[in-house]
């Protein structure tokens, strides 16, 4: 079973690290694309129809997220990524299946992704 996914994060180093962890520990996850912002992400979501989205959230880009969330309609699971632990509360409110705090660590990635694919 292949799980189509995308990563939305403005820092390529974070996306690359996450992608590397996913490729080595979750071969069933297929990272189609990486988006630097919500505008790119909206296009990718419509094109790819992913089952799992890794989504950077935070104060600088929170205003753009509601449109992406509104389009979700239960079609994909989301794992939030943030520099702020306070954003975990928003992840719970938005029914995200996981939350990753920067700097990313492997055990948190494994826990969040394991929950998402169950």
ChimeraX attribute file (.defattr): number of C-alpha atoms within 10 A of each C-alpha:
attribute: neighborCount
match mode: 1-to-1
recipient: residues
	/A:1	6
	/A:2	11
	/A:3	15
	/A:4	18
	/A:5	23
	/A:6	26
	/A:7	25
	/A:8	24
	/A:9	22
	/A:10	14
	/A:11	11
	/A:12	13
	/A:13	10
	/A:14	18
	/A:15	20
	/A:16	14
	/A:17	13
	/A:18	17
	/A:19	18
	/A:20	12
	/A:21	17
	/A:22	19
	/A:23	13
	/A:24	8
	/A:25	13
	/A:26	17
	/A:27	13
	/A:28	13
	/A:29	20
	/A:30	18
	/A:31	20
	/A:32	13
	/A:33	15
	/A:34	21
	/A:35	20
	/A:36	15
	/A:37	17
	/A:38	20
	/A:39	13
	/A:40	13
	/A:41	21
	/A:42	15
	/A:43	12
	/A:44	19
	/A:45	21
	/A:46	10
	/A:47	9
	/A:48	13
	/A:49	15
	/A:50	19
	/A:51	20
	/A:52	24
	/A:53	23
	/A:54	24
	/A:55	23
	/A:56	27
	/A:57	23
	/A:58	18
	/A:59	10
	/A:60	7
	/A:61	11
	/A:62	12
	/A:63	10
	/A:64	13
	/A:65	16
	/A:66	11
	/A:67	12
	/A:68	14
	/A:69	12
	/A:70	9
	/A:71	12
	/A:72	14
	/A:73	8
	/A:74	11
	/A:75	12
	/A:76	16
	/A:77	20
	/A:78	26
	/A:79	23
	/A:80	25
	/A:81	26
	/A:82	21
	/A:83	15
	/A:84	13
	/A:85	14
	/A:86	11
	/A:87	20
	/A:88	19
	/A:89	11
	/A:90	15
	/A:91	19
	/A:92	13
	/A:93	9
	/A:94	13
	/A:95	13
	/A:96	20
	/A:97	18
	/A:98	22
	/A:99	26
	/A:100	25
	/A:101	18
	/A:102	13
	/A:103	9
	/A:104	16
	/A:105	13
	/A:106	13
	/A:107	9
	/A:108	14
	/A:109	20
	/A:110	15
	/A:111	13
	/A:112	18
	/A:113	24
	/A:114	13
	/A:115	12
	/A:116	18
	/A:117	14
	/A:118	5
